[in-house]
Amino acid sequence: MRGAVALLLGVLAVAPAHAQSGAALPVPTGVNGTVLGTPEAFAVKGPGRICSNRSGFELLEGETAYLEYMGIHTVRFSVRSSGGEIGISEGDTYADPRHRGRPIRLGALNAYRLGSGSKRRYAIYAPPESSEGDERLLIWVRNLRGRDDMAVLKRITLDPRGSDCTQRFVYGFFFEESESD
């Protein structure tokens, strides 16, 4: 008998994590506001590495990453420590900002600073997955108040598939065929 096709929007967990105390933790949600679980169940404590579809972020000792949203086109985290909170999101459908300015080279990535002061954020562009096409907006980084921007941005890496990820959060549609008797 033919099996059903199931839509899986999930997490590939490599190791459990522990929550960090402090301000209210984000409740991880998915498509249409679906609650995915408790904040603690989707937390990754540093040192470690969180990864998504095409990028990774190195967590330092004392930092904890909390999943905020994981959907069809985007995954979003908040990275918290005693020094504050950093927001990181990766997606495949971001619109290009109108004025990028000059790029800041980060290995294979180009970062563009938008805004100033406490409103500054970075749009990070990556080369296409295939050898054809132009670079595209892949990652947003926000809330870098009082931090060394370059030190934070250099902790972002491209294409972590072969690297050691403490936990991987994958966005998109995933179909699995199952056979039933």
Backbone as a ProteinNet text record, in pm:
[ID]
protein_1_A
[PRIMARY]
MRGAVALLLGVLAVAPAHAQSGAALPVPTGVNGTVLGTPEAFAVKGPGRICSNRSGFELLEGETAYLEYMGIHTVRFSVRSSGGEIGISEGDTYADPRHRGRPIRLGALNAYRLGSGSKRRYAIYAPPESSEGDERLLIWVRNLRGRDDMAVLKRITLDPRGSDCTQRFVYGFFFEESESD
[TERTIARY]
84.9	0	89.9	49.1	126.6	121.4	232.8	240.1	199.4	181.3	144	270	253.7	363.5	341.8	439.2	425.8	510.7	454.2	528.6	603.3	733.3	814.9	882.2	857.4	924.9	994.6	1120.7	1176.7	1316	1362.3	1493.5	1575.1	1695.8	1787.5	1877.6	1845.9	1920.2	2038.1	2151	2271.2	2295.6	2265.4	2288.5	2189.1	2152.9	2062.9	2133	2054.2	2110	2039.5	2098.6	2042.9	2015.1	1910.6	1869.9	1956.2	1957.8	2028.8	1924.8	1946.4	1849	1854.9	1751.8	1750.3	1612.5	1608.2	1482.9	1398.3	1273.3	1181	1240.7	1232	1287.9	1187	1234.7	1141.8	1081.4	952.4	885.2	905.9	970.1	997.3	869.1	851	730.8	769.2	669.9	685.3	576.7	546.2	446.7	312.5	246.4	115.2	114.4	229.7	237.1	237.4	258.6	262.2	376.3	346.4	450.1	522.5	653.6	733.8	775.2	772.6	813.3	854.3	920.7	965.5	1095	1122.3	1249.2	1370	1363.6	1475.6	1502	1396.9	1412.3	1484.2	1484.9	1545.4	1662.4	1724.1	1837.6	1968.4	2071.5	2204.9	2301.2	2370.6	2462.1	2604	2673.5	2811.2	2908.3	3028.4	3077.5	3013.5	2993.6	2930.4	2905.2	2825.2	2799.1	2655.4	2580.3	2445.9	2455.6	2382	2385.5	2243.2	2229.8	2102.1	2131.5	2048.3	2062.5	2198.1	2242.3	2366.3	2469.8	2438.9	2534.6	2546.3	2651	2672.8	2717.8	2698.5	2741.4	2808.4	2929.7	3009.6	2965.9	2918	2878.7	2998.9	3016.1	3125.1	3077.2	3171.2	3140.2	3053.1	2945.1	2855.9	2743.2	2743.4	2635.1	2540.2	2412.3	2311.7	2228.1	2209.1	2124.1	1986.1	1883.3	1744.8	1676.6	1610.2	1533.3	1411.8	1390.1	1271.4	1166.2	1211.4	1117.1	1187.4	1115.1	1164.3	1046.9	1058.3	946.6	990.5	914.3	938.2	1057.5	1073.1	1177.6	1281.2	1265.1	1349.8	1368.7	1483.6	1506.4	1566.7	1523.6	1567.8	1603.4	1718.2	1767.6	1792	1792.9	1851.5	1964.8	2080	2197.2	2213.7	2201.6	2204.9	2326.3	2374.2	2483.9	2472.1	2566.4	2564.4	2585.9	2641.9	2665.6	2547.3	2435.2	2317.4	2269.9	2204.7	2141.6	2175.4	2204.3	2229.5	2119.9	2065.9	1966.2	2028	2003.7	2056.6	1944	1926.6	1829.6	1888.9	1850.9	1889.6	1762.2	1759.1	1641.5	1672	1575.7	1596.9	1504.9	1433.1	1340	1350.8	1462.6	1475.7	1482.9	1420.7	1430.9	1560.6	1622.6	1745.8	1717	1799.7	1787.2	1818.8	1757.6	1777.1	1920.7	1980.7	2115.9	2205.3	2294.7	2381.6	2503.6	2557.7	2682.9	2800	2912.9	3033.2	3034.5	3079.9	3082.3	3197.5	3176.5	3280.1	3304	3423.7	3454.1	3472.9	3399.9	3409	3432.1	3549.9	3576.8	3496.8	3411.1	3327.4	3203.7	3183.2	3062.6	3092.7	2990.9	2997.2	2891.8	2932.6	2838.2	2820.9	2699.7	2668.7	2602.8	2657.6	2601.8	2488.8	2376.5	2260.7	2221.6	2188.4	2151.9	2275.5	2251.4	2363.1	2322	2420.7	2395.1	2325.5	2227.3	2156.2	2065.6	2044.2	1958.6	2037.3	2168.8	2246.9	2220.7	2228.6	2214.9	2298	2320.2	2402.7	2325.9	2334.5	2282.3	2402.9	2398.9	2512.3	2472.5	2553.2	2528.1	2621.8	2570.3	2648.5	2646.5	2750.5	2748.2	2635.8	2590	2483.1	2531.6	2437.2	2474.3	2533.7	2484.4	2544	2647.8	2717.2	2820.8	2763.7	2633.8	2572	2496.4	2490.8	2411.7	2494	2425.5	2487.7	2472.5	2553.3	2537	2397	2346.4	2212.4	2210.2	2116	2100.5	2059.8	2138.2	2114.6	2090.2	2160.7	2159.7	2139.7	2061.7	2049.5	2107.2	2185.7	2236.4	2192.8	2134.4	2081.3	2119.8	2096.5	2117	2262.5	2354.1	2495.5	2538.6	2448.4	2476.7	2600.2	2696.3	2814	2909.3	2891.4	2979.5	3074.4	3178.3	3271.2	3206.4	3148.3	3074.3	3154.4	3277.7	3357.2	3384.3	3407.6	3432.3	3309.6	3190.5	3066.7	3047.5	3061.7	3038.5	3135.8	3257.7	3356.9	3324.4	3230.4	3188.4	3082.8	3040.7	2943.9	3021.3	2982.8	3048.3	2944.2	2988.9	2902.1	2912.7	2801.7	2794.2	2853	2785.3	2838.4	2809.8	2764.4	2722.2	2827.5	2953.4	3056.8	3118.8	3071.1	3134.1	3062.1	3124.8	3066.5	2963.7	2838.7	2730.8	2679.1	2671.9	2613.2	2466.5	2401.4	2262.7	2236.8	2155.8	2122	1971.6	1933.3	1793.3	1772.6	1684.1	1667.4	1528.1	1522.7	1393.9	1364	1235.4	1195.5	1088.7	1054.2	960.9	1042.2	1001.1	1068.2	960.7	973.7	876	942.4	869.6	920.6	812.7	850.3	753.3	764.3	650.1	650	561	599.5	520.4	435.9	311.9	227.3	163.6	140.4	87	-59.6
-117.2	0	124.1	223.5	346.5	421.9	480.9	557	701.2	766.9	908.4	993.8	1111	1206.3	1303.5	1312.4	1397	1522.2	1634.2	1759.5	1767.9	1777.1	1786.9	1922.6	1999	2125.9	2112.8	2074.3	2030.2	2072.7	2016.5	2045	1917.3	1927.3	1815.1	1844.7	1785.8	1815.2	1720.8	1778	1699.1	1676.4	1776.9	1763.8	1849.7	1813.2	1896	2022.9	2120.6	2246.7	2289.7	2384.6	2433.3	2582	2626.9	2767.3	2854.8	2981.3	3080.4	3167.5	3201.6	3283.5	3427.6	3504.7	3645	3686.6	3775	3828.2	3715.4	3748.5	3649.3	3590	3459.9	3389.3	3384.7	3388.5	3381	3241.2	3235.5	3107.5	3072.6	2960	2926.1	2893.1	2961.4	2940.3	2900.8	2847.6	2809.8	2874.6	2816	2868	2887.9	2998.8	3033.9	3040.1	3076.3	3093.6	2965.2	2852.7	2724.3	2723.2	2693.3	2683.5	2550.5	2557.3	2438.1	2365.7	2436.4	2376.8	2485.4	2446.6	2542.9	2609.8	2730.4	2795.1	2709	2643.2	2560.5	2442	2387.6	2272.8	2310.5	2438.2	2485	2579.3	2567.2	2652.2	2577.4	2651.8	2595.3	2681.8	2620.6	2692.2	2685.7	2801.9	2807.2	2761.9	2721.8	2728.9	2621	2656.3	2564.3	2634.4	2569.8	2624.1	2593.2	2697.6	2677	2689.7	2605.2	2605.8	2606.9	2659.5	2654.7	2602.9	2634.9	2576.6	2604.1	2729.8	2765.4	2834.2	2860.5	2934.5	2875.7	2919.3	2879.6	2999.5	2992.6	3100	3036.5	3082.8	3030.1	3098.2	3017.5	3068.2	3065	3171.5	3177.8	3128.9	3100.8	3066.5	3178	3141.6	3240.2	3286.7	3245.2	3280.6	3162.1	3193.9	3092.1	3141.3	3054.3	3086.8	3027.8	3107.9	3064.5	3076.4	2971.5	2975.5	3065.3	3160.3	3245.8	3198.9	3170.1	3133.2	3039.5	2937.9	2849.2	2818.1	2861.5	2844.1	2790.2	2826.4	2775.9	2846	2977.3	3054.4	3114.1	3100.6	3172.8	3096.3	3118.2	3077.4	3199.2	3221.9	3340.3	3300.4	3353.2	3325.2	3454.2	3444.2	3549.7	3483.9	3549.2	3500.2	3592.2	3534.8	3614.5	3582.6	3687.7	3674.1	3789.4	3796.5	3907.6	4041.2	4038.5	4159.6	4205.7	4133.3	4173	4063.4	4105.7	4013.3	4050.9	3950.9	3968.7	3893.2	3949.1	3880.7	3835.7	3711.7	3656.6	3583.3	3611.2	3535.8	3501.2	3383.9	3339.9	3310.9	3349.9	3323.4	3322.2	3272.2	3264	3354.7	3444.2	3530.9	3678	3720.3	3859.5	3952.4	4067.6	4170.2	4247.8	4290.3	4368.6	4507.7	4556.9	4697.3	4786.4	4902.9	4992.7	5042.9	5078.5	5134.9	5050.6	4977.2	4889.8	4960.9	5055.5	5116.3	5029.8	5046	4970.7	4838.5	4731.3	4601.1	4589.8	4509.5	4469.4	4322.5	4288.6	4151.9	4061.1	3948.6	3848.1	3712	3685.5	3560.3	3555.9	3454.9	3441	3529.8	3598.7	3679.6	3828	3905.1	4051.1	4099.9	4185.1	4243.5	4390.4	4440.3	4580.4	4635.6	4745.1	4808.3	4900.7	4887	4972.8	5039.3	5165.2	5237.8	5276.5	5342.2	5384.7	5378.1	5388.8	5385	5256.2	5267.8	5148.8	5088.4	5157.6	5107.7	5034.6	5023.4	4961.8	4811.1	4760.5	4617.6	4585.7	4459.3	4416.5	4320.2	4345.5	4254.8	4179.6	4047.8	3966.9	3888.1	3905.8	3843.9	3726.8	3621.9	3501.7	3473	3405.6	3364.4	3263.4	3247.8	3150.5	3008.3	2919.2	2779.5	2712.1	2749.3	2697.2	2798.8	2768.5	2860.1	2976	2975	3079.6	3179	3302.8	3403.2	3496.1	3596	3696.9	3658	3724.3	3702.1	3746.2	3688	3726	3742.9	3822.4	3848.1	3719.2	3677.6	3551.9	3570.6	3665.3	3676.8	3821.8	3842.5	3971.6	3956.6	4054	4058.6	4191.7	4188.2	4309.2	4310.6	4423.6	4441.9	4427.1	4489.2	4478.9	4590.5	4646.1	4758.6	4734.5	4823	4819.9	4704.5	4631.7	4517.9	4554.3	4477.4	4490.3	4421.8	4500.5	4446.8	4343.4	4376.4	4285.2	4153.1	4158.3	4034.6	3943.6	4001.1	3922.7	3870.6	3956.5	3916.9	3808.3	3809	3708.1	3569.9	3561.4	3431.9	3363.9	3431.3	3374.9	3306.3	3184.2	3110.5	3063.7	3038.9	2993.8	2843.4	2782.2	2641.2	2548.5	2535.8	2455.3	2306	2257.6	2117.4	2018	2043.8	1950.7	1982	2084.8	2127.1	2070.6	2085.5	2039.3	2140.7	2101.2	2187	2126.8	2208.8	2163.3	2131.9	2220.5	2198.5	2266.5	2202.2	2255.3	2280.4	2400	2437	2460.2	2383.7	2387.4	2439.2	2539.3	2590.5	2533.8	2532.9	2486.7	2380.8	2327.6	2216.2	2088	1988.2	1859.4	1752.9	1665.8	1559.9	1425.3	1341.2	1207.2	1108	1013.4	910.2	795.8	745.3	629.1	521.1	400.8	285.3	235.6	207.6	147.8	20.8	-73.7	-204.2	-199.1
0	0	0	-75.1	-84.2	47.5	82.4	207.4	187.8	294.3	293.1	283.1	228.9	224.7	339	426.6	545	529.9	567.2	568	700.3	690.4	810.1	810.7	911.5	929	1061.8	1060.6	1185.7	1215.3	1322.7	1376.5	1375.1	1330.2	1338.9	1458.1	1569.8	1692	1705.1	1735.3	1754.2	1903.4	1985.4	2129.5	2204.7	2327.7	2406.3	2452	2492.8	2539.7	2666.5	2735.2	2860	2848.4	2914.5	2907.5	2996.6	2964.4	3043.2	3110.2	3236.5	3307.9	3259.6	3290.8	3251.1	3206.7	3106.7	3054.4	2995.1	2967.8	2910.4	2783.7	2773.7	2658.9	2545.7	2420.7	2307.6	2297.4	2273.5	2251.2	2104.4	2074.8	1935.3	1859.6	1747.6	1667.7	1525.5	1456.2	1316.9	1234	1121.8	1029	1099.8	1070.3	1126.1	1278.1	1337.8	1481.4	1562	1497.5	1566.9	1666.9	1793	1895.1	1876.5	1863.1	1837.8	1965.8	2076.5	2204.1	2300.3	2406.5	2506.9	2460.5	2510.1	2474.7	2511.3	2625.5	2671	2578.1	2520.1	2430.2	2300.8	2266.1	2141.3	2167.7	2285.4	2322.2	2300.3	2263.6	2245.3	2325.4	2419	2506	2450.5	2451.8	2405.3	2512.2	2474.2	2337.2	2250.3	2127.4	2034.2	1902.5	1821	1687.7	1649.7	1616.4	1562.1	1410.9	1342.9	1196.9	1143.3	1023.2	952.6	812.5	717.7	583.9	519.4	521.5	451.4	537.3	664	745.3	885	954.6	1092.2	1173.3	1304.5	1393.9	1514.4	1542.7	1653.9	1783.3	1877.8	2010	2103.1	2179.5	2276	2412.1	2500.2	2638.2	2696.9	2765.3	2826.4	2736.1	2610.4	2517.8	2502.6	2486	2457.2	2340.8	2241.8	2126.6	2150.4	2126.5	2139.1	2003.9	1962.6	1839.5	1861	1770.6	1775.9	1676.1	1553.8	1447.2	1349.7	1303.3	1199	1107.4	982.7	890.9	756.6	655.5	521.1	455.7	480.5	413.3	506.1	637.1	731.2	861.1	924	1062.1	1134.1	1258.9	1333.4	1476.8	1527.6	1661.8	1737.2	1868.1	1949.9	2027.3	2027.8	2100	2219.8	2339.9	2462.2	2547.3	2613.9	2709	2807.6	2901.8	2997.1	2926	2805.7	2727.7	2645.2	2648.4	2572.5	2479	2372.6	2279.7	2136.3	2054.6	1911.7	1838.5	1732.9	1651.6	1520.5	1483.4	1358.1	1287.3	1158.4	1079.6	944.4	896.5	762.5	685.8	559	477.9	330.1	253.9	109.7	29.5	97.2	24.3	62.3	118	159	37.8	50.4	-53.1	-31.3	-141.3	-130.4	-76.9	17.2	58.1	-62	-67.8	-182.6	-193.5	-80.6	-81.8	7.8	-52.8	24.7	80.4	8.4	51.3	9.5	79.5	47	121.8	55.6	123.5	222.8	324.4	418.6	387.5	348.2	305.7	427	429.6	536	471.2	424.9	353.5	225.2	210.6	90.8	96.3	207.5	226.8	214.8	176.8	180.3	277.6	372.2	467.5	433.9	452.5	428.6	553.4	605.5	725	683.8	749.7	724	854.8	850.3	970.6	1050.5	1164.9	1248.5	1395.3	1481.7	1625.7	1666.2	1754.1	1802.6	1696.2	1585.5	1476.8	1368.1	1385.7	1279.8	1273.9	1153.3	1128.5	1005.5	984.2	872.8	783.6	654.2	552.7	499.5	505.8	462	337.9	234.6	105.2	84.9	22	-4.9	-153.9	-202	-342.3	-364.4	-488.6	-514.7	-484.9	-458.2	-430	-552.9	-669.6	-792.6	-839.2	-943.6	-991.6	-1072.8	-1095	-1175.8	-1088.3	-1133.8	-1066.3	-978.9	-926.2	-841.1	-694.9	-612	-469.3	-428.3	-318.8	-274.4	-124.1	-78.3	64.1	133.3	232.4	302	451.9	516	661.8	703.5	807.8	875.2	1015.3	1059.8	1196.9	1256.5	1376.7	1440.3	1588.3	1653.9	1798.5	1841.5	1770.1	1807.2	1902.4	1976.8	2067.3	2153.6	2140.8	2226.6	2201.8	2096.1	2066.6	1953.9	1943.9	1832.7	1712.1	1622.6	1508.7	1430	1396.2	1313.3	1385.7	1515.1	1589.7	1584.5	1590.7	1582.5	1440.2	1340.9	1202	1155.9	1205.8	1166.3	1222.4	1313.8	1368.6	1282.1	1175.9	1080.9	969.8	938.7	831.4	730.9	612.5	504.1	488.5	452.1	415.7	521.6	635.1	745.3	734	620.2	607.5	655.4	627.5	667.3	801.9	870	994.1	1116.3	1229.3	1354.8	1404	1402.2	1451.4	1581.1	1685	1809.6	1785.8	1708.7	1670.9	1537	1455.6	1323.5	1318.3	1272.9	1254.8	1106	1044.6	900.5	866.3	778.9	732.7	595.7	558.6	426.6	433.4	317.3	306.7	298.5	374.5	369.9	360.4	265.6	245.4	270	335.7	362.5	321.6	239.4	200.6	299	338.1	427.6	369.4	391.1	344.7	460.9	437.5	542	486.7	574.3	529.3	506.7
[MASK]
+++++++++++++++++++++++++++++++++++++++++++++++++++++++++++++++++++++++++++++++++++++++++++++++++++++++++++++++++++++++++++++++++++++++++++++++++++++++++++++++++++++++++++++++++++++

